[in-house]
Amino acid sequence: NSLLHQFKISITPVPAKRLELHQTLETLMVFFRPYCNELILSESKRTLSLSGSVNDMGHLQKMTESREFDILTGALTMLASKTDFNIKGMKDVVQFDQLQKVFTQLGKSSKTT
């Protein structure tokens, strides 16, 4: 569906903390699901990925402003060596700590159109 906004959080866990991070993501997904049409946790040898889609950017912004997202951010600070956030259609991968700035800009541009 072209109206969906797809996102992906790519995470390189600290090797000794991989299981703890995986468990944390699984737990927090329960809270993020209501914001998303689809939400999938996948893993490869080196990374964990949380990907999904939302109907509008407002849902994604609400998710990132939630208490549970703050918990996720704290967990990633402690358990990951690198985290990137990608929103399909945006040319740049967003560093995780810059998310609120991106949503502020998106909000301003949607009000002017």
N, C-alpha and C positions, 0 to 999 in steps of 0.2 A: 504494500500500500504506500503510495508516494506521499500521503499526508502524514505518515508516521515519521517521527524524528528518532533516529537510531543513535545510540551511544555505546561506548566501550571504555571500560576502565581496565587498563593493562598494568599488571602488578608483577614486579620481580621481588619475590619474598627473600628475606634474609634466610639462607638455607636452614639454619637450626630452628627457625620459627615458622616454617612452611605449614605444618599441620595446624598449629595454633591459628594462623591467619586463615587457612581454609575453613576451620570450624567457626571462626568469627564471621566470615563472609556468609556462610550457610545460615547462621543465626540471624544476621541482619537482613538477609533477603526477605524474610517473612514480613518485615516492616516496610521494605521498599516495593514489594509486589503491588500494593494498591495504587501506586503512582504509575505503574507500567503496564503495557499491554503484554509484554513478554520480558522475562528476566532469566538469564542463563548464566550459571557459573561453570566455566570450563578451565581445563588446565593442560599445560604441556610440560615438557621436562623442566623448563626454566621459569615459566610464568603461570600466573593465574589470571583469568579474565572474567570480568563481570560485564555482560553485554545485555542490551535490551532496547526497547522502543517505547515511546510515549506518544500520545495523540497531539500534545502541544508542548511547547517549551515551558509553559507555566507549570506543568506537572513535574518536569525535570527540575525546575528551579525550586519548587516546594520540597521535592525530595532532598535536594542539597541543603535546604535550610532547616531540615528536621534534626531533632536531637539525635536520632539514630545515625544520621550522616556525620554528625560531630563525633560520635563514637567510632564510626568507620575511619574518619580522618585521623583520630588519635591512634587507632590500631595500626593504620598504615604507617604512621610516623615511627612507631616502635617495631613493627614486624616486616616492613618492606624496605628494600634498598632503592627502589625506583617505582614511581607510579605516574602514569600518563592518562589523561582523560581525552577522548576523541568523540566529537559530535559529528556525525556524517553531514557533509555539506560545508563544514568549516575547513579552511585550508590548513590550519595549524593544529597540531596536538597541543592541548592545554595542560600546563603543569597543574597538578592537583591543587596547589595553594592559590592558584589564580582563578578558580571557578567562580567565586562570587563577583569578581570584576567582569568576567565574561557575561554573566547573566545580567548584570547592571547595564552593560552596553547593549545586549540583546533587547532588554526591556525598553531602553530609550529608542532604539531603532524601530521597534514594533509600534511605538506610540506615534512616531512621525510618519508612518506609512498609512 
